[in-house]
């Protein structure tokens, strides 16, 4: 999908140039009239999702404010762009949408992404391991497929266990070791097969 965006941008730029220059054909005008049927529903869905969804998802609690602002930017672009398009102000429409995308990415980069870092599990898990566990002890994960954990842990090896039997083998090895896994999986394994003997 991604390789098509530069081509679509060039096509859109060509359409705006022809519209401003008054060289659109009747066929071009018919195609141009279909534009709002694509970008207005997409803008409304994305804007409403960003502003409303975080209030119904507990994991997104810390992102409510930045996502709300990002959603307002999208909704503003959509309604203002639609109004300009209906008045055949195509250059102004393109300029508004381009500027709006710059503002949107600034909001995401300056507010959404830093807030997302605060609610991610990987940094917190890595901080706990680094604070309480010597760097020489082995670390494993189970049912926690998060590539960023490797980065945050900054350790040379990180074993990925594949099933419950490997979890039990890992817990039975002599000495101390670290296992990072969801609490529900830990409780399920203990419920089904008995105490694992871990210190949580």
Long-range contacts (C-beta under 8 A, 24 or more apart in sequence): 12-94, 13-94, 15-90, 16-90, 16-91, 16-93, 16-94, 19-88, 19-90, 19-91, 20-90, 20-91, 32-90, 35-85, 36-82, 36-85, 36-86, 39-78, 39-81, 39-97, 40-78, 40-82, 43-74, 43-75, 43-77, 43-78, 43-81, 44-75, 44-78, 46-71, 46-74, 47-71, 47-72, 47-74, 47-75, 47-78, 48-75, 50-74, 51-75, 59-119, 60-119, 61-119, 62-115, 62-118, 62-119, 63-112, 63-115, 63-116, 63-119, 65-111, 65-115, 66-107, 66-111, 66-112, 66-115, 67-112, 69-107, 69-111, 70-104, 70-107, 70-108, 70-111, 70-112, 73-100, 73-103, 73-104, 73-107, 74-100, 74-104, 76-100, 77-101, 77-104, 120-148, 121-146, 122-146, 122-148, 122-149, 122-152, 123-148, 123-152, 125-149, 125-152, 125-180, 126-152, 126-153, 126-154, 127-152, 129-153, 129-178, 129-180, 133-176, 133-178, 137-175, 137-176, 137-177, 137-178, 138-177, 138-178, 139-177, 139-178, 139-179, 139-180, 140-170, 140-177, 140-178, 140-179, 140-180, 141-179, 141-180, 141-181, 142-166, 142-167, 142-179, 142-180, 142-181, 142-185, 143-181, 143-182, 143-185, 144-180, 144-181, 144-182, 149-180, 164-189, 164-192, 164-193, 167-196, 168-193, 168-196, 171-196, 171-197, 171-198
